[in-house]
Amino acid sequence: MVYTIKIKDKSIKARSIINILKALQKDYDFIEISEEKEIQEDDDIMKELEIRYNYFIKNHKGKEWSALLNDF
């Protein structure tokens, strides 16, 4: 069984829990700790995605998924 624990706070208590888990990781090989990089939403990226999405909705030329699957 696999569990995922996310700690999103940067407080002293949160760091303490992370340090405890890191210490346990040294003794138990089944503990894996990885740090996720936060994805920051950039206004320019969000605007570009909105433009592309709206373009796709208005100009949805192409084949149906089932047709593409049959081509393969």
N, C-alpha and C positions, 0 to 999 in steps of 0.2 A: 504494500500500500504506500502511496506517495502523498505527502502533505506539502502544501505550499503555504508559507507564512510570509506576509508582507508587512514590513514596518515602514511607514511613510513619514514618521515624525523624526525630527532631528534633535529632540530634547535630550537632556542628560539621562533620563530613564530609558529612552529608546536606545541610546548608545550603549547603556549598561546591558540591556538585553542582548544586543548584537555582540558585545564583547563576551558575554556568557556563552552564547551559541558558538562563537569562534573558539573559545577555550574547549568546549565539548567536542568540537569538530576534530581537534587534535587527537582525542582519545577514541572517537567513534568514527569509523570510515563510512558509515551510512549517512552521515550528516554532510550536506553540501550547502554552501553559502555562496550566493552570487549577487552581485549588486546590479540592479537595473538602472540604465541611464534614463533619465526622465526625458520624454519627448515634449518639447515646448512648441506650442502652436504659434506659428508665426503668422501675423496678419496677412502678409503677402502670399504665403503658401495657401492659406484658407481662401483668399480671394481667387487665386488661380484655380484651385479645385472647384470652387463654385462656378467659375466661368466654363471650365471644361465639362462639368456635370450638366450645366444648362445647355451647352452646345450639343452634348450627346443626346439629351432628351429631345431637342428640336430636330436633330439630324441623325437619327438612329438607323443608318443604312448598314446593311450587313446581313449575315446569315443567322438563322436560328441555331441555338446550341445543338439541337439534335442533328441538323444538317452538317455542322462542323464535325461532330462525332463520327458521322457516317463517312466523311471524307478521309478520316484517319484509318 
